[in-house]
């Protein structure tokens, strides 16, 4: 009977401790992502406002200024995250992505907030 109890104890330890070891190992291998966040708002009839920290740029008039501001913020592995509402015209998003790529960002993501419920 002692063999049965030992086998059950070993199995129990294996089923409990193995997942914990996998989680700890996975957590040790992860690193925090370096993300720079921009926000986009649309001002009718045809102006996109891009906010980088406390600076604001009107597109397309100030795209060179935005590119000059973004250029020193580019780092290897850094991701540019563009945040905007679902009502932002695609031309604002596309122009911002294009400007960020011209500044040197290789990874650009977009997060859209859902429109308000009616």
ZATORBA-18902 format. One record per residue: residue in three letters; z, y, x of N, C-alpha, C in turn. Coordinates in steps of 0.05 Angstrom, whole numbers, plus 5000, padded with zeros to 4 digits. Last residue first. Example, Ala and Ser with C-alpha at 12.3 -4.5 7.8 and 13.67 -1.06 7.14 Angstrom:
Ser514249555257514349795273515750015258 Ala515648865264515649105246515649345264 
END
This chain:
Unk441460824488440961024466442560944441 Unk444160794553443560654527443260874505 Unk440861064610443061074591442160934565 Unk437560604657437660844640439960824620 Unk440760354717439460314691439560564674 Unk439160564782441160544761439760514734 Unk436260224836435860384812438160344792 Unk435560234903437460144882437060334859 Unk431560014956431860194934433660074913 Unk431160015028431659885003431960094981 Unk428059925090428660115069428959965043 Unk427659845157428659715133429459925112 Unk425860195194424259965190425059815164 Unk425360885206426760675192424960445187 Unk422361305227423061085244424660865231 Unk420061705199422261785215423161555234 Unk416361415170415361595191417561685209 Unk419961185134418561015154417361185176 Unk421461635106423461485121422161305142 Unk416561765082417861955100419961815117 Unk415861305049413861375069415061565090 Unk420361355015420061125032418161185055 Unk418961844990421461825006421361585025 Unk414261704964414161914984416661905002 Unk416261304929414261244949414161454971 Unk419761614897420761384912418761324935 Unk416161984875418562074890419561854908 Unk412561654849411561824870413861934887 Unk415461424808414861264831413861434854 Unk420561834780417761764782417261614809 Unk426561604754425361734777422461644779 Unk429461334716427461534707426061684729 Unk433461034737431060894728428861084719 Unk436061404794436061314766433461174759 Unk437361184861436261374841436461244813 Unk437961114930439261074904438161274884 Unk435960764986435260984968436360924940 Unk438260605047438560535019438060785003 Unk436260375108436360615092436360525063 Unk439760025158438260005133438460275119 Unk439459885227440460055205438560035181 Unk437159605269438559455248439659615225 Unk437760155312436759875309438459725289 Unk437660775276438860595296437860315291 Unk436561435257435461165259436861015282 Unk438161945258439961755244438961475246 Unk434262275279436562205296438562005284 Unk430762275231429962155257432362095275 Unk432562555187432962265188432462145216 Unk431163085198433963015194434462715197 Unk425663045201427063135225430063075222 Unk424562885148423962705170425462785195 Unk426163355121427563105116427062905139 Unk422363715142425263765147426863505143 Unk417763495120418063505149420963555157 Unk418663565065418663295076418863285107 Unk419264005032420963985055420963705068 Unk415563954988415664195005417064155031 Unk415363544951414263494978414363734997 Unk422363554955419963424963417763504944 Unk427763884980425963874958423263764968 Unk434063645003431263715009429563684984 Unk440663755024438863715002436063805010 Unk446563495055444063645057442263565034 Unk450963185057451263435044448763605045 Unk447462595054450062705059450362965044 Unk441662765031442662605054445262725061 Unk437862774973440462854985441162655007 Unk431963024947433162804964435662914976 Unk428663164889430763254907431963014921 Unk422063294871424063084877426063204896 Unk418363624822419963654846421963424848 Unk415263744776414163574797415763594823 Unk417764044734415663854728414863674750 Unk423963674736421363724723420364004731 Unk426763354786426963604772424163674762 Unk430262764801427762884794428263134778 Unk433862524858433762624831431162754826 Unk436262044903433962184893434462274864 Unk440261954961440061964931437662134924 Unk441261505014440061745004440161734974 Unk445461205063444661225035443561505028 Unk445160735113445061015107444061045079 Unk448860195138447160295116447460595114 Unk450059655172449959935177447960055158 Unk454359135148451659255150451859555155 Unk458958745183458458955163455659075168 Unk457658055192458358325202457658525181 Unk459757375195458557595181459357855195 Unk462456975221459757025229458457265216 Unk467156935194467257015222464557095232 Unk465556725145466556995146466657105175 Unk464256205161462156385150463056675152 Unk469256015176467156025196464956215186 Unk471956035127472956195149470756225170 Unk468755675097469055955089469956125112 Unk469655195125466955305122467055595115 Unk475255135119474155175146471255285145 Unk475355065064476755295075475655345103 Unk472654575058471554825046472755075058 Unk476354245088473654285097472354535084 Unk481354215061481054365085478254415094 Unk480353895015481554165012480954325037 Unk477953425031476753575009477853855006 Unk481553265071478753315078477453485056 Unk486353185043486253385064483353465071 Unk484552765010485453014999485353235019 Unk483452375049481352465031482052735019 Unk488652295069486452385087484152505070 Unk491252115023492152355037489952475054 Unk488351645015488351854994489252115007 Unk489751365062486851425056486651645035 Unk495251325055494151465078491251545073 Unk495551005009496651275009495551445032 Unk493050535029491950685006492950965005 Unk496550385069493750445076492550615054 Unk501150245041501250485058498450575066 Unk500049765016500050005000500050255017 
END
